[in-house]
């Protein structure tokens, strides 16, 4: 064997030895079910479950909320309390690899996550027979909801709510970013990144961000191979937009410093207008964490109003602002290449001056 072939073989072995680690669901051994404060999945994994229910025990509708990257179900505590007071039951669970779910810090794979969302949606619907069920996804959760609802076997839901969905696909990234991620994923997949020094403001609610930075269940240091998994999910979510044929409310803040405006507005423009026109809302003072920003109640009031009266204009008028922006194909287009792939670590990462 010639020397250069030894080099190629050695390099291939090194890359194989440093392949990204994915920890998917195991084989089914039981029937999935809700068990108090947890979801017991078919592979006997225990995913923590939180719920916020109307005080009188009666609900007009049900929302299953899916959290963002490095976050967990507690992200919807304020939103859950608000919507429950409006007669809407809210459930949220920790996705595999996040919060107190198994294999914290590792990527579970898109197939397992999609299956879990569909499973929990069906279990929640069975607990509230006859009530319309909505999926609410924040950031990564929004991308996951989009992929879930355009996959075979999608759960029957009345509609979806996408809050700053993570649709920053690789096509929207620069060549240097894509190359750096590929190289890191296949050489040092175990390496962790943080948001320190990036000066990213995920929200204007500083007290909330400080609480997140102290929360031990919020991941602060992110494996490179988990970021690669997130990018795969974002690719698929962006591609899924034209196939999202169900009622949708899409929310975005003009001050979002995590998911760029350009791919977000392109995704909004690609959403189909059937079976009903989908509602897009852009908040002039909104950041990435719209449901926890200082003006979160404005956004939550829009969500409650849309669930109850999807054919009416939103109380905030944010849908009018979105229409203005989307009338101009280049409106809101920003250069996404100034962002780093490590922008995605923990929503409470102390990059905002905490």
Secondary structure, DSSP 8 states (H G I E B T S, - for coil): --HHHHHHHHHHHHHHHT---B-------S--EE-SSEEE-TT--EEEEEEE--TTS--SEEEEEE--TT--GGGGHHHHHHHHHTTEEEEEE--TTSTTSSSTTSB--HHHHHHHHHHHHHHHHHHTTTSEEEEEEETHHHHHHHHHHTSTT----SEEEEES-----GGGS-HHHHHHHHHHHHH-TT-EE--TTS---S-S-HHHHHHHHH-TTS--SEEHHHHHHHHHHHHHHHHHGGG--S-EEEEEETT-SSS-HHHHHHHHHHS---SS--EEEEETT--S-TTTSTTHHHHHHHHHHHHH-TTS--TT-HHHHHHHHHHSTTTT---GGGS-GGGGS-TT-GGG--
